[in-house]
Amino acid sequence: MKVEELINILCKTEKIMKLYKKSTINEMLDDIYEKVSIRNAKDKIHKKPTQNIDKQYYEKIINRIKGKRKDEIVKLLQRLRKKDILTIASLIDLKVDSSSTKKSLSEVIASHFIFINRVNSKDKDSVSELTELLKLK
């Protein structure tokens, strides 16, 4: 640490201590601790539910997208903000370029879901074919 940094730190400390001129050191420290604890508690209370609500919001959109046609998916995504579209891409583990337009991002996500739908339907067809083969034996 350089002396200049220490001087800056001591200046800030001096400003804080001037606020507590008539208090004891223990009173000052207790007051600072109480204020920091309350602020940290408020941050935790406000941040976690919001993140949970956001995730639920995006999951609802993702569930609405599943099973739809490509044009319907693109139309639905176009109504969202670009930031929301990027978040959805992130939640479905899809790597996209954030500098892309809303339309191209929407089309990439739509293609992703169409591909997943095709794979799932082929899996179902394969399972039914295997079931038929097993019945023949």
C-alpha positions in Angstrom: 0.0 0.0 0.0 1.3 3.4 -0.9 1.3 6.3 1.6 -1.2 8.3 -0.6 -3.7 5.4 -0.3 -3.3 5.4 3.5 -3.8 9.2 3.6 -7.1 8.8 1.7 -8.3 6.0 4.0 -7.4 8.1 7.1 -9.3 11.1 5.7 -12.4 9.0 5.2 -11.9 7.6 8.7 -11.6 11.1 10.1 -14.9 12.1 8.5 -16.7 9.1 10.0 -15.1 9.7 13.5 -16.2 13.4 13.4 -19.8 12.2 13.2 -19.3 10.4 16.5 -17.3 13.1 18.4 -19.3 12.8 21.6 -19.6 9.0 21.5 -17.3 6.3 22.8 -15.5 4.1 20.4 -17.7 1.1 21.3 -20.8 3.1 20.7 -19.5 4.2 17.3 -18.6 0.7 16.3 -21.9 -0.7 17.5 -23.8 2.0 15.5 -21.8 1.3 12.3 -22.3 -2.4 12.7 -26.0 -2.0 13.2 -26.4 0.2 10.1 -24.3 -2.2 7.9 -26.3 -5.2 9.2 -29.6 -3.6 8.4 -28.5 -2.6 4.9 -27.2 -6.1 4.2 -30.4 -7.6 5.5 -32.5 -5.3 3.2 -30.3 -6.2 0.2 -30.9 -9.9 0.8 -34.6 -9.4 1.3 -35.0 -7.4 -1.8 -32.7 -9.2 -4.2 -33.6 -12.9 -3.8 -37.4 -12.7 -4.4 -36.9 -10.5 -7.4 -34.5 -13.0 -9.0 -37.0 -15.8 -8.2 -39.9 -13.9 -9.7 -37.8 -13.1 -12.8 -36.9 -16.7 -13.3 -40.5 -17.8 -12.9 -41.5 -15.2 -15.5 -39.0 -16.5 -18.0 -39.9 -20.1 -17.3 -43.5 -19.3 -18.1 -42.5 -17.9 -21.4 -40.3 -20.9 -22.2 -43.2 -23.2 -21.4 -45.5 -21.2 -23.7 -43.0 -21.5 -26.5 -42.6 -25.3 -26.3 -44.7 -27.2 -28.9 -45.5 -24.0 -31.0 -44.7 -23.5 -34.6 -41.6 -21.4 -35.6 -43.6 -18.4 -36.7 -45.6 -18.4 -33.5 -42.5 -18.5 -31.4 -40.9 -15.6 -33.3 -44.0 -13.5 -33.0 -44.2 -14.2 -29.2 -40.5 -13.4 -28.7 -40.7 -10.2 -30.8 -43.0 -8.7 -28.2 -40.3 -8.9 -25.6 -37.4 -6.7 -25.0 -34.0 -7.7 -26.4 -32.7 -8.1 -22.8 -35.5 -10.6 -22.1 -34.8 -12.6 -25.3 -31.1 -12.8 -24.3 -32.1 -14.0 -20.8 -34.3 -16.7 -22.3 -31.4 -17.8 -24.5 -29.2 -18.0 -21.5 -31.7 -20.0 -19.5 -32.0 -22.6 -22.3 -28.2 -22.8 -22.5 -28.2 -21.4 -26.0 -25.1 -19.4 -27.0 -26.1 -16.3 -28.9 -24.4 -13.0 -30.0 -25.7 -10.2 -27.9 -25.1 -7.8 -30.7 -27.7 -9.6 -32.9 -31.0 -8.0 -33.7 -34.2 -9.0 -31.8 -35.5 -10.7 -34.9 -32.4 -12.9 -35.5 -32.3 -13.8 -31.8 -36.0 -14.7 -31.9 -35.4 -16.9 -35.0 -32.4 -18.7 -33.4 -34.4 -19.5 -30.3 -37.4 -20.6 -32.4 -35.2 -22.9 -34.5 -33.7 -24.3 -31.3 -37.2 -25.2 -30.0 -38.3 -26.6 -33.4 -35.2 -28.8 -33.4 -35.9 -30.0 -29.8 -39.6 -30.8 -30.8 -38.4 -32.8 -33.8 -35.9 -34.8 -31.7 -38.5 -35.5 -29.1 -41.0 -36.6 -31.7 -38.4 -38.9 -33.3 -37.6 -40.3 -29.9 -41.3 -41.1 -29.4 -41.4 -42.7 -32.8 -38.3 -44.8 -32.0 -39.8 -46.0 -28.7 -43.1 -47.0 -30.4 -41.1 -48.8 -33.1 -39.1 -50.7 -30.5 -42.3 -51.5 -28.6 -43.8 -53.0 -31.8 -40.7 -55.0 -32.4 -40.7 -56.4 -28.9 -44.3 -57.4 -29.3 -43.5 -59.4 -32.4 -40.9 -61.5 -30.6 
